[in-house]
Amino acid sequence: MKRTSGLGARQEGGGAKEQVADPYASDPARHRALVVRSEKPFNAETPAAILGEQLHTPNDLFYVRHHLPVPHVRPEDYRLEVKGAPIAPVLILLSRRAPPAQKGG
């Protein structure tokens, strides 16, 4: 059995590999208030003081746990199918998701 990690590009058929200098270089920016436990892979926690301020934790302050770099996903290619009893199958397209809610309005 042949295993691949998915880090860096690989040509089919065992061809040449493209080396990635830093696979974490294109990870998204994170909120400055997060308590960072590890930069690579990025792991951070919501500051304890913020947890009690609101009923819901804002998305950009929610804890982050990664074991690998954030994958590059083309929204037009991403599909998620959810199926199983008791609901009918649902196809979710990332390209058709609702835009984030605007603050203050």
N, C-alpha and C positions, 0 to 999 in steps of 0.2 A: 504494500500500500504506500502511495506517495502522498506526503503531507506538504502543504504550503502555508505560509503565515499570512499572505496577502499584503505584507508590508513591502512596498516597492513594486514596480511593474515587472511582469514576467511574460515573456513571449511563449506562445503555445509550442509544444514539441520540444521542450528543453533547450530553447535558444538562449541568447544572451540575457542577462539580468541588468536592469537599470538600477543603480544604487541610489538610495535616497539619503542625503546627508543628514537630515533631521526630520523624521516622519511626523514629529509634533509641531513643526514650524508653522503649519497652516491651521492649527487649532483655533477656535474662535476666542475672542477676547472675553474675559470674565469680569464680573462686578468686583470692584476694588475692596468692598467690605467683607468678602468671603474670607474665611480663615483657611489659608492654604496649608495643606499637610504634605503635598507632593506636587512638584511642577510637571514632571514627566514620568509616568502618566499623570494627568491633572486630577487631583483629589482635593476637595475643599468642603468646608462645613459652613452652615449658616451661623453667624455670630449669635451667641446665646441671648444677648440683649435685644436683638431684633425679633426673636421668636415670640416674645410676649407682647410686642407692640400691636400686632394685628391678629385677626382671626385666621387669615390665610397668609402663608409665606409667599411673597412675590416670586415669580419664576426665576428672575435673574439672581435671586438670593437663596434659591433652593440648593441643597447640597449636591455636589458633583462627584461621581465615582467613575473613573475610567481605568481600564487595564490596557488599552491600546489607543492609538491616535483616533481622533474623531474621523469617521469615514466621510469621503466626499460623495454626496448623493445628488444626482441630477433630479430635481423635483418632477420633471416630465417623464422620467423613467421609473420612479418609485411607486410600487403598488403593494398594498397590504390586504390580504384576504383573511377575513375572520369568519370561521364557520364552526358550527357545533350546536347541539341541541340546547335549548329549545328555540333558538332563533334561526332565521334563514341566513344564508351566507351574505356577507357585506363586503364590498370592495371599496377600499379607501385609497384615493389618489392624492398624493402629497401636493401635486400641482393645483388641486381644486380645493385645498383647505382654506378656511377663512383667514383673512389677514389678522394680525394681532390687534387687540382692542386698543384704542387711543386713550391715553390717560387724560383725565380732567374733562371728559366729555361724554 
